[in-house]
């Protein structure tokens, strides 16, 4: 059975340039960027690689930046939702928006 949940570190192992990756590159010092690039493209132990990259994401401030962007976009979406007439669809969208804002992963 296939699930819709994402595997932690999957984007790292697939070497995807996600928001966290790009924001880290923007926020890191030149020497830290080079270290991250080397680590990102390395073929070291998968678990170790994921732990190290995630640590960089937190230490660089990229995770906090991503959380702020989610809040900003959620707020903007809710402003648009507030213009809609009350309906079951509006309530579902508001609950969905709240769920996205409060999820842990």
N, C-alpha and C positions, 0 to 999 in steps of 0.2 A: 504494500500500500504506500502510495506516495503522499508526503505531507508538504504543506506550504511553508513550513518553518525553515529558516536559513541556518546552515551550519556555521557555528562561530569560527571565524578565520578562513572561511571558504574563499572570500574575495582576495585575501592575502595570498593564499596558496595558488590562486588563479592569476595572481599578479595584476589584479584590476586596479585601475587608478580611480579610486572612490573619492568622495568628498574628504574623508579623513586623511587619506593619503595626500591629496593635493593641498589641503589646509596645513598639514604637518610640514610639507615642503615649503610652503609660504612662510611659516612661523619659525622654522629651525634656522640656526646659524649655518653658515656655509659648511663647516666641518661636520656638523651634525647631519646635514642633508646628505653629504657624501657617504657617511656611515650608514644612514638609512637606505640609500639607494643600493649600496653593496649588500646589505642584509636582505632587502626586498627581492633582489634578483638571485640570492644565494640558494643553494640546494641543501641547507642544513636540516637537521631534524625538524619535522613539521611542527610538532608541539612547541618546541623551543622557539622556532621562528615566529609563530603566532604570538606567543607570550611577549617576545621582545618588541615586535611591531606594535602590538596593542599598548604596551608600556610607553612607547614613543608617542603614540597618538594621545595618550593622557598627559604625559609630561610636556608635550609641545603646546598644549592648549586646544588642540583640534577637536577633542571630544566636547569640551565646554562650548566651543564655537558652534559645533553641530547642534547642540542642545538649544542654543540661543536662536539659531536659524529655524529650528523646528517650531519654537515658540512664536517667532515672528511670522512665519507662514501660517501657522494655526490661527493666530490672531487675525491675520488678513482674511483668511477663509471664513472665520466666524463673523467678520464684519459683513461679508457678502451674504452669509446665511441669515443674518439678522434682517436683511431686507426682504426675505421671502415670507409669504403668508404662512401662518402656522399650519402644519400638516404633519402627517405621519412620516412623510419623506424627510421633511426638515428635521424632525426629532431624531430620525435614524442618522442623518448626516451629522448632527450635533454630537450624538453619542459616539459615532465613529471618530470624529475629530478629537474628542476628549480621550478616547482609547489610544489613538496614535500619540497624543501629547504625553500620556502617562505610561506608555509601555517602557519596559526596562531594557530592551535590546535594540 
